Amino acid sequence: MPVQFLVKHLMRQNTYLLELALCINGRLYRNKDIMIIHFLNSYRFFFILTLLCLNFSGSKVSAQEENTVEPKVRIGVVDRQKIMQDSLAGESVRKEFEAMEKAYREEIGARENELRAQQEELGRQRAILTPEAYSERENEFATLVEGLQRDVAKINKQLDAMLQYGMRQIDIQTIQIIAEIAEAKGYTLVLDKTQLLMVNTDYEFSQEVLTVLNARLPVVEITLIEETAE
């Protein structure tokens, strides 16, 4: 029975006993002191019973709190950006990317020089060409320039996709290794150092992740993916 309901019930019961004691068969009871003492004794019993109920309820809550054990949180910190930057796989991706970028830059540079020479030649021929012929040559040159611009945009997009693919392979392995080490060490929460303002170095295990990553994935091969026509 709830404590609040029990209190209200006992208060109603003792009020009724007092009224009954003070009035019997329509007459006032002559010895009111006896009835008042009886009421006080009943109220004292009611008060003691209330304390017992409250004490029992409090003991039950305390027992529940003692039985509730909060899980212990163990925090680990890693620097994913530094891991990828210092890893052997990251170095291999950067070197291959830079080599491809240099090769395409040289190819584009050669085409730009060729177009520049054509532009100069077209300027010299302007004086001897009819307006119609010059306009036709000018349109042809503009088409070549637009083609080069499209090729540059396409190559840049492919190079960017190639770099992202290589870094994504490293990141996938890095996350897997972080999960394995966190489980082995009993970490319940792992945070990225780049998202933290300050951190105690005792929480960091980036070097362990880097060591495993270099052994497991020393090289990542990347290739330029040709776009397929839709």
C-alpha positions as YAML, in Angstrom:
chain: A
units: angstrom
residues:
- id: 1
  name: MET
  ca: [0.00, 0.00, 0.00]
- id: 2
  name: PRO
  ca: [1.50, 3.45, -0.88]
- id: 3
  name: VAL
  ca: [2.60, 5.56, 2.08]
- id: 4
  name: GLN
  ca: [0.44, 8.54, 1.03]
- id: 5
  name: PHE
  ca: [-2.72, 6.42, 0.97]
- id: 6
  name: LEU
  ca: [-1.92, 4.84, 4.36]
- id: 7
  name: VAL
  ca: [-1.41, 8.27, 5.97]
- id: 8
  name: LYS
  ca: [-4.74, 9.61, 4.69]
- id: 9
  name: HIS
  ca: [-6.54, 6.44, 5.79]
- id: 10
  name: LEU
  ca: [-5.19, 6.58, 9.37]
- id: 11
  name: MET
  ca: [-5.97, 10.30, 9.69]
- id: 12
  name: ARG
  ca: [-9.59, 9.70, 8.69]
- id: 13
  name: GLN
  ca: [-9.82, 6.75, 11.11]
- id: 14
  name: ASN
  ca: [-8.48, 8.69, 14.14]
- id: 15
  name: THR
  ca: [-10.75, 11.68, 13.45]
- id: 16
  name: TYR
  ca: [-13.73, 9.34, 13.49]
- id: 17
  name: LEU
  ca: [-12.61, 7.76, 16.81]
- id: 18
  name: LEU
  ca: [-12.30, 11.18, 18.45]
- id: 19
  name: GLU
  ca: [-15.78, 12.23, 17.32]
- id: 20
  name: LEU
  ca: [-17.23, 8.93, 18.49]
- id: 21
  name: ALA
  ca: [-15.52, 9.23, 21.87]
- id: 22
  name: LEU
  ca: [-16.81, 12.76, 22.51]
- id: 23
  name: CYS
  ca: [-20.40, 12.03, 21.58]
- id: 24
  name: ILE
  ca: [-22.28, 8.86, 22.67]
- id: 25
  name: ASN
  ca: [-26.10, 8.58, 22.25]
- id: 26
  name: GLY
  ca: [-26.33, 12.29, 21.57]
- id: 27
  name: ARG
  ca: [-24.62, 13.24, 24.90]
- id: 28
  name: LEU
  ca: [-21.20, 14.65, 25.50]
- id: 29
  name: TYR
  ca: [-18.91, 12.17, 27.18]
- id: 30
  name: ARG
  ca: [-18.20, 13.48, 30.64]
- id: 31
  name: ASN
  ca: [-14.59, 12.28, 30.90]
- id: 32
  name: LYS
  ca: [-13.16, 13.99, 27.82]
- id: 33
  name: ASP
  ca: [-9.61, 13.66, 29.15]
- id: 34
  name: ILE
  ca: [-9.79, 9.89, 28.76]
- id: 35
  name: MET
  ca: [-10.91, 10.27, 25.15]
- id: 36
  name: ILE
  ca: [-8.19, 12.82, 24.40]
- id: 37
  name: ILE
  ca: [-5.55, 10.50, 25.86]
- id: 38
  name: HIS
  ca: [-6.96, 7.69, 23.73]
- id: 39
  name: PHE
  ca: [-6.73, 9.92, 20.67]
- id: 40
  name: LEU
  ca: [-3.14, 10.95, 21.47]
- id: 41
  name: ASN
  ca: [-2.16, 7.31, 21.95]
- id: 42
  name: SER
  ca: [-3.78, 6.47, 18.62]
- id: 43
  name: TYR
  ca: [-2.02, 9.40, 16.95]
- id: 44
  name: ARG
  ca: [1.30, 8.28, 18.47]
- id: 45
  name: PHE
  ca: [0.71, 4.83, 16.99]
- id: 46
  name: PHE
  ca: [-0.13, 6.43, 13.66]
- id: 47
  name: PHE
  ca: [3.07, 8.54, 13.76]
- id: 48
  name: ILE
  ca: [5.27, 5.51, 14.58]
- id: 49
  name: LEU
  ca: [3.64, 3.47, 11.82]
- id: 50
  name: THR
  ca: [4.23, 6.29, 9.35]
- id: 51
  name: LEU
  ca: [7.92, 6.43, 10.28]
- id: 52
  name: LEU
  ca: [8.22, 2.68, 9.83]
- id: 53
  name: CYS
  ca: [6.62, 2.89, 6.38]
- id: 54
  name: LEU
  ca: [8.90, 5.74, 5.34]
- id: 55
  name: ASN
  ca: [11.94, 3.91, 6.68]
- id: 56
  name: PHE
  ca: [10.99, 0.77, 4.78]
- id: 57
  name: SER
  ca: [10.47, 2.76, 1.59]
- id: 58
  name: GLY
  ca: [13.82, 4.54, 2.01]
- id: 59
  name: SER
  ca: [15.62, 1.28, 2.69]
- id: 60
  name: LYS
  ca: [14.17, -0.20, -0.48]
- id: 61
  name: VAL
  ca: [15.39, 2.77, -2.57]
- id: 62
  name: SER
  ca: [18.85, 2.59, -0.96]
- id: 63
  name: ALA
  ca: [19.07, -1.12, -1.71]
- id: 64
  name: GLN
  ca: [18.16, -0.47, -5.34]
- id: 65
  name: GLU
  ca: [20.82, 2.26, -5.59]
- id: 66
  name: GLU
  ca: [23.44, -0.05, -4.10]
- id: 67
  name: ASN
  ca: [22.55, -2.80, -6.56]
- id: 68
  name: THR
  ca: [22.85, -0.36, -9.50]
- id: 69
  name: VAL
  ca: [26.51, -0.32, -10.53]
- id: 70
  name: GLU
  ca: [27.47, 2.32, -13.09]
- id: 71
  name: PRO
  ca: [29.68, 0.98, -15.90]
- id: 72
  name: LYS
  ca: [33.29, 2.14, -15.77]
- id: 73
  name: VAL
  ca: [34.32, 4.31, -18.71]
- id: 74
  name: ARG
  ca: [37.82, 3.87, -20.16]
- id: 75
  name: ILE
  ca: [38.86, 6.51, -22.68]
- id: 76
  name: GLY
  ca: [41.38, 6.16, -25.50]
- id: 77
  name: VAL
  ca: [42.59, 8.81, -27.95]
- id: 78
  name: VAL
  ca: [44.06, 8.45, -31.45]
- id: 79
  name: ASP
  ca: [45.26, 10.94, -34.05]
- id: 80
  name: ARG
  ca: [43.90, 9.48, -37.30]
- id: 81
  name: GLN
  ca: [45.26, 12.31, -39.42]
- id: 82
  name: LYS
  ca: [48.81, 11.85, -38.16]
- id: 83
  name: ILE
  ca: [48.54, 8.06, -38.46]
- id: 84
  name: MET
  ca: [47.59, 8.32, -42.13]
- id: 85
  name: GLN
  ca: [50.26, 10.95, -42.76]
- id: 86
  name: ASP
  ca: [53.08, 8.97, -41.13]
- id: 87
  name: SER
  ca: [52.06, 5.53, -42.37]
- id: 88
  name: LEU
  ca: [53.96, 3.66, -45.07]
- id: 89
  name: ALA
  ca: [50.75, 3.24, -47.04]
- id: 90
  name: GLY
  ca: [50.08, 6.98, -46.89]
- id: 91
  name: GLU
  ca: [53.57, 7.70, -48.18]
- id: 92
  name: SER
  ca: [53.13, 5.25, -51.06]
- id: 93
  name: VAL
  ca: [49.82, 6.85, -52.07]
- id: 94
  name: ARG
  ca: [51.31, 10.34, -52.04]
- id: 95
  name: LYS
  ca: [54.33, 9.31, -54.11]
- id: 96
  name: GLU
  ca: [52.23, 7.56, -56.75]
- id: 97
  name: PHE
  ca: [49.79, 10.46, -56.86]
- id: 98
  name: GLU
  ca: [52.57, 13.02, -57.27]
- id: 99
  name: ALA
  ca: [54.17, 10.96, -60.06]
- id: 100
  name: MET
  ca: [50.90, 10.75, -62.01]
- id: 101
  name: GLU
  ca: [50.14, 14.41, -61.40]
- id: 102
  name: LYS
  ca: [53.58, 15.40, -62.71]
- id: 103
  name: ALA
  ca: [53.16, 13.27, -65.85]
- id: 104
  name: TYR
  ca: [49.76, 14.80, -66.66]
- id: 105
  name: ARG
  ca: [51.00, 18.29, -65.85]
- id: 106
  name: GLU
  ca: [53.81, 17.86, -68.39]
- id: 107
  name: GLU
  ca: [51.33, 16.56, -70.97]
- id: 108
  name: ILE
  ca: [48.97, 19.48, -70.41]
- id: 109
  name: GLY
  ca: [51.86, 21.92, -70.49]
- id: 110
  name: ALA
  ca: [52.95, 20.60, -73.90]
- id: 111
  name: ARG
  ca: [49.44, 21.03, -75.29]
- id: 112
  name: GLU
  ca: [49.24, 24.56, -73.89]
- id: 113
  name: ASN
  ca: [52.52, 25.48, -75.59]
- id: 114
  name: GLU
  ca: [51.21, 24.09, -78.86]
- id: 115
  name: LEU
  ca: [48.02, 26.13, -78.60]
- id: 116
  name: ARG
  ca: [50.00, 29.22, -77.72]
- id: 117
  name: ALA
  ca: [52.09, 28.78, -80.88]
- id: 118
  name: GLN
  ca: [48.92, 28.34, -82.95]
- id: 119
  name: GLN
  ca: [47.47, 31.49, -81.45]
- id: 120
  name: GLU
  ca: [50.57, 33.47, -82.41]
- id: 121
  name: GLU
  ca: [50.49, 32.06, -85.95]
- id: 122
  name: LEU
  ca: [46.81, 32.91, -86.26]
- id: 123
  name: GLY
  ca: [47.59, 36.49, -85.24]
- id: 124
  name: ARG
  ca: [50.24, 36.78, -87.97]
- id: 125
  name: GLN
  ca: [47.88, 35.38, -90.63]
- id: 126
  name: ARG
  ca: [45.09, 37.78, -89.77]
- id: 127
  name: ALA
  ca: [46.47, 40.42, -92.14]
- id: 128
  name: ILE
  ca: [46.50, 38.07, -95.14]
- id: 129
  name: LEU
  ca: [43.32, 36.07, -94.48]
- id: 130
  name: THR
  ca: [39.86, 37.09, -95.52]
- id: 131
  name: PRO
  ca: [37.49, 37.83, -92.65]
- id: 132
  name: GLU
  ca: [35.59, 34.61, -93.35]
- id: 133
  name: ALA
  ca: [38.77, 32.49, -93.36]
- id: 134
  name: TYR
  ca: [40.08, 34.15, -90.22]
- id: 135
  name: SER
  ca: [36.78, 33.62, -88.42]
- id: 136
  name: GLU
  ca: [36.84, 29.95, -89.39]
- id: 137
  name: ARG
  ca: [40.44, 29.53, -88.12]
- id: 138
  name: GLU
  ca: [39.52, 31.38, -84.92]
- id: 139
  name: ASN
  ca: [36.56, 29.06, -84.26]
- id: 140
  name: GLU
  ca: [38.77, 26.01, -84.79]
- id: 141
  name: PHE
  ca: [41.30, 27.38, -82.32]
- id: 142
  name: ALA
  ca: [38.56, 28.09, -79.74]
- id: 143
  name: THR
  ca: [37.38, 24.49, -80.09]
- id: 144
  name: LEU
  ca: [40.90, 23.23, -79.34]
- id: 145
  name: VAL
  ca: [41.10, 25.46, -76.25]
- id: 146
  name: GLU
  ca: [37.73, 24.22, -74.97]
- id: 147
  name: GLY
  ca: [38.84, 20.62, -75.53]
- id: 148
  name: LEU
  ca: [41.98, 21.20, -73.47]
- id: 149
  name: GLN
  ca: [39.94, 22.77, -70.68]
- id: 150
  name: ARG
  ca: [37.61, 19.76, -70.60]
- id: 151
  name: ASP
  ca: [40.57, 17.38, -70.48]
- id: 152
  name: VAL
  ca: [42.17, 19.30, -67.62]
- id: 153
  name: ALA
  ca: [38.93, 19.22, -65.60]
- id: 154
  name: LYS
  ca: [38.54, 15.48, -66.29]
- id: 155
  name: ILE
  ca: [42.12, 14.67, -65.29]
- id: 156
  name: ASN
  ca: [41.85, 16.74, -62.10]
- id: 157
  name: LYS
  ca: [38.66, 14.91, -61.18]
- id: 158
  name: GLN
  ca: [40.25, 11.51, -61.81]
- id: 159
  name: LEU
  ca: [43.37, 12.39, -59.83]
- id: 160
  name: ASP
  ca: [41.24, 13.56, -56.91]
- id: 161
  name: ALA
  ca: [39.16, 10.37, -56.99]
- id: 162
  name: MET
  ca: [42.33, 8.27, -57.11]
- id: 163
  name: LEU
  ca: [43.79, 10.05, -54.07]
- id: 164
  name: GLN
  ca: [40.55, 9.71, -52.11]
- id: 165
  name: TYR
  ca: [40.36, 6.00, -52.93]
- id: 166
  name: GLY
  ca: [43.88, 5.37, -51.64]
- id: 167
  name: MET
  ca: [43.33, 7.33, -48.43]
- id: 168
  name: ARG
  ca: [39.99, 5.62, -47.87]
- id: 169
  name: GLN
  ca: [41.68, 2.19, -47.98]
- id: 170
  name: ILE
  ca: [44.13, 3.35, -45.32]
- id: 171
  name: ASP
  ca: [41.35, 4.82, -43.18]
- id: 172
  name: ILE
  ca: [39.33, 1.61, -43.32]
- id: 173
  name: GLN
  ca: [42.29, -0.41, -42.06]
- id: 174
  name: THR
  ca: [43.07, 2.24, -39.44]
- id: 175
  name: ILE
  ca: [39.56, 2.12, -37.98]
- id: 176
  name: GLN
  ca: [39.66, -1.68, -37.92]
- id: 177
  name: ILE
  ca: [42.98, -1.66, -36.04]
- id: 178
  name: ILE
  ca: [41.69, 0.98, -33.59]
- id: 179
  name: ALA
  ca: [38.68, -1.22, -32.83]
- id: 180
  name: GLU
  ca: [40.88, -4.27, -32.26]
- id: 181
  name: ILE
  ca: [43.26, -2.45, -29.89]
- id: 182
  name: ALA
  ca: [40.37, -0.77, -28.06]
- id: 183
  name: GLU
  ca: [38.71, -4.13, -27.45]
- id: 184
  name: ALA
  ca: [41.96, -5.68, -26.26]
- id: 185
  name: LYS
  ca: [42.64, -2.82, -23.83]
- id: 186
  name: GLY
  ca: [39.04, -2.53, -22.66]
- id: 187
  name: TYR
  ca: [38.42, 0.99, -23.95]
- id: 188
  name: THR
  ca: [34.73, 1.92, -23.93]
- id: 189
  name: LEU
  ca: [35.22, 5.27, -25.67]
- id: 190
  name: VAL
  ca: [37.77, 6.26, -28.35]
- id: 191
  name: LEU
  ca: [38.10, 9.91, -29.42]
- id: 192
  name: ASP
  ca: [39.86, 11.54, -32.38]
- id: 193
  name: LYS
  ca: [42.62, 13.84, -31.15]
- id: 194
  name: THR
  ca: [41.97, 16.38, -33.91]
- id: 195
  name: GLN
  ca: [38.55, 17.07, -32.36]
- id: 196
  name: LEU
  ca: [39.91, 17.74, -28.85]
- id: 197
  name: LEU
  ca: [41.26, 21.00, -27.48]
- id: 198
  name: MET
  ca: [43.52, 19.38, -24.86]
- id: 199
  name: VAL
  ca: [44.25, 15.77, -23.98]
- id: 200
  name: ASN
  ca: [46.54, 13.86, -21.64]
- id: 201
  name: THR
  ca: [49.08, 11.84, -23.62]
- id: 202
  name: ASP
  ca: [48.47, 8.88, -21.29]
- id: 203
  name: TYR
  ca: [45.18, 8.29, -23.12]
- id: 204
  name: GLU
  ca: [46.74, 8.17, -26.61]
- id: 205
  name: PHE
  ca: [47.64, 4.95, -28.43]
- id: 206
  name: SER
  ca: [48.30, 6.31, -31.95]
- id: 207
  name: GLN
  ca: [51.78, 4.79, -32.16]
- id: 208
  name: GLU
  ca: [50.41, 1.30, -31.51]
- id: 209
  name: VAL
  ca: [47.90, 1.76, -34.31]
- id: 210
  name: LEU
  ca: [50.62, 3.04, -36.65]
- id: 211
  name: THR
  ca: [52.89, 0.06, -35.93]
- id: 212
  name: VAL
  ca: [50.14, -2.45, -36.73]
- id: 213
  name: LEU
  ca: [49.05, -0.49, -39.82]
- id: 214
  name: ASN
  ca: [52.57, -0.42, -41.29]
- id: 215
  name: ALA
  ca: [52.85, -4.18, -40.84]
- id: 216
  name: ARG
  ca: [49.41, -4.95, -42.22]
- id: 217
  name: LEU
  ca: [49.20, -2.43, -45.07]
- id: 218
  name: PRO
  ca: [52.62, -1.14, -46.15]
- id: 219
  name: VAL
  ca: [51.51, -0.21, -49.69]
- id: 220
  name: VAL
  ca: [48.27, 0.84, -51.38]
- id: 221
  name: GLU
  ca: [48.11, 0.62, -55.16]
- id: 222
  name: ILE
  ca: [46.09, 3.33, -56.89]
- id: 223
  name: THR
  ca: [45.20, 3.73, -60.55]
- id: 224
  name: LEU
  ca: [43.49, 6.42, -62.58]
- id: 225
  name: ILE
  ca: [39.90, 5.31, -63.11]
- id: 226
  name: GLU
  ca: [38.52, 6.11, -66.53]
- id: 227
  name: GLU
  ca: [34.98, 7.50, -66.52]
- id: 228
  name: THR
  ca: [32.42, 5.40, -68.37]
- id: 229
  name: ALA
  ca: [29.89, 7.03, -70.62]
- id: 230
  name: GLU
  ca: [26.35, 6.94, -69.26]
...
